[in-house]
Amino acid sequence: MKKVVWDRLGIAFSSACVVHCIIVAFVPLFLPVLSQYTHSSWVHVFVLATMLITTPFAFVPGYKKHGLTWILTTALTGLLLVFLGLIIEDKVSDQISHGISIMGSLLLVIAHAKNIQHSRRHRHAHGHSHHQCC
């Protein structure tokens, strides 16, 4: 699978995480009746596991080829924040734990978008020949 596909999957899962976290943390504040339907720990574990699987496929090849540490660091920071949000979930309010996960997911979206952008820029710099590295 091409790296850009992994980046797009990463953006999709990270964006889904943001939407989920907003729904779980903030919708019940306005519609308390929904709170019994919004909290499922297995969803958080599933999303984090999916991110842990897709992230290396998206970032490791680009990092090995180009050495752009800031993109890899942004992605790893994002993963760490999502993981932290999951760990502290039962110890703090949903707004805090999910807010941390939202920040992590947004960092992942940014890192994936920059990874795609860099790959495209690099491809265009080398033309559309068979010398594409990304």
PLY file of the C-alpha trace (Angstrom):
ply
format ascii 1.0
element vertex 134
property float x
property float y
property float z
element edge 133
property int vertex1
property int vertex2
end_header
0.00 0.00 0.00
1.26 3.46 -0.80
2.26 5.65 2.10
-0.29 8.31 1.14
-3.08 5.76 1.69
-1.84 5.24 5.26
-1.77 9.00 5.74
-5.34 9.29 4.50
-6.45 6.45 6.78
-4.65 8.18 9.63
-6.45 11.44 8.89
-9.78 9.60 8.77
-9.23 7.80 12.10
-7.82 10.89 13.81
-10.74 12.98 12.57
-13.18 10.30 13.75
-11.47 10.45 17.14
-11.96 14.23 17.29
-15.65 13.93 16.42
-16.15 11.10 18.91
-14.37 12.98 21.70
-16.43 16.12 21.09
-19.64 14.10 21.18
-18.67 12.17 24.32
-17.28 15.12 26.26
-19.42 18.05 25.26
-22.82 16.97 23.88
-23.94 15.53 27.27
-23.33 18.98 28.82
-26.12 20.34 26.63
-28.23 17.19 26.38
-27.69 15.23 29.64
-30.05 12.46 28.52
-27.44 11.38 25.94
-24.68 10.79 28.50
-25.72 7.16 29.03
-25.14 6.44 25.31
-21.89 8.28 24.69
-19.36 6.62 26.96
-17.79 3.38 25.71
-14.20 2.61 26.72
-13.81 -0.07 24.03
-14.19 2.64 21.37
-11.22 4.52 22.80
-9.08 1.39 22.92
-10.09 0.49 19.34
-9.29 3.98 18.01
-5.93 4.08 19.79
-5.03 0.58 18.54
-5.95 1.61 15.00
-3.79 4.73 15.31
-0.89 2.68 16.65
-1.16 0.38 13.63
-1.59 3.03 10.90
0.89 5.62 12.20
4.13 3.68 11.56
3.05 2.78 8.01
2.45 6.44 7.29
5.47 8.07 8.94
8.37 5.62 9.12
9.00 5.36 5.34
9.01 9.14 4.91
11.22 9.63 7.93
13.73 7.03 6.71
13.85 8.69 3.29
13.81 12.37 4.25
14.67 12.55 7.95
11.98 15.14 8.74
12.07 14.77 12.48
9.42 17.44 13.14
6.73 15.47 11.26
7.56 12.28 13.13
7.75 14.16 16.45
4.36 15.80 15.82
2.82 12.38 15.09
4.38 10.74 18.15
3.28 13.65 20.37
-0.24 13.24 18.98
-0.23 9.51 19.74
1.10 10.18 23.23
-1.68 12.69 23.93
-4.38 10.30 22.67
-2.90 7.57 24.87
-2.69 9.96 27.85
-6.33 10.92 27.36
-7.24 7.24 27.48
-5.16 6.54 30.60
-6.58 9.43 32.64
-10.14 8.91 31.40
-11.54 7.65 34.72
-9.42 9.98 36.86
-10.54 13.37 35.49
-13.60 14.86 33.82
-14.54 13.81 30.29
-13.82 17.36 29.14
-10.20 17.12 30.29
-9.45 13.56 29.12
-11.21 14.01 25.80
-9.77 17.50 25.37
-6.28 15.98 25.61
-7.26 13.27 23.11
-8.68 15.92 20.77
-5.38 17.83 20.88
-3.51 14.60 20.14
-5.80 13.71 17.26
-5.47 17.20 15.77
-1.68 16.88 15.95
-1.95 13.57 14.12
-4.14 15.13 11.42
-1.59 17.95 10.99
1.30 15.48 10.83
-0.46 13.29 8.27
-1.42 16.32 6.16
2.17 17.63 6.22
3.44 14.14 5.37
1.18 14.06 2.30
2.11 17.64 1.39
5.83 16.89 1.65
5.47 13.71 -0.41
3.64 15.60 -3.16
6.15 18.44 -3.14
9.03 15.97 -3.34
7.35 14.04 -6.17
6.74 17.22 -8.17
10.32 18.35 -7.61
11.51 15.11 -9.20
8.91 15.11 -11.97
6.48 12.28 -12.58
9.16 9.79 -13.53
9.98 6.46 -11.93
12.24 8.27 -9.46
9.43 9.02 -7.06
10.48 8.25 -3.54
7.23 8.85 -1.74
0 1
1 2
2 3
3 4
4 5
5 6
6 7
7 8
8 9
9 10
10 11
11 12
12 13
13 14
14 15
15 16
16 17
17 18
18 19
19 20
20 21
21 22
22 23
23 24
24 25
25 26
26 27
27 28
28 29
29 30
30 31
31 32
32 33
33 34
34 35
35 36
36 37
37 38
38 39
39 40
40 41
41 42
42 43
43 44
44 45
45 46
46 47
47 48
48 49
49 50
50 51
51 52
52 53
53 54
54 55
55 56
56 57
57 58
58 59
59 60
60 61
61 62
62 63
63 64
64 65
65 66
66 67
67 68
68 69
69 70
70 71
71 72
72 73
73 74
74 75
75 76
76 77
77 78
78 79
79 80
80 81
81 82
82 83
83 84
84 85
85 86
86 87
87 88
88 89
89 90
90 91
91 92
92 93
93 94
94 95
95 96
96 97
97 98
98 99
99 100
100 101
101 102
102 103
103 104
104 105
105 106
106 107
107 108
108 109
109 110
110 111
111 112
112 113
113 114
114 115
115 116
116 117
117 118
118 119
119 120
120 121
121 122
122 123
123 124
124 125
125 126
126 127
127 128
128 129
129 130
130 131
131 132
132 133
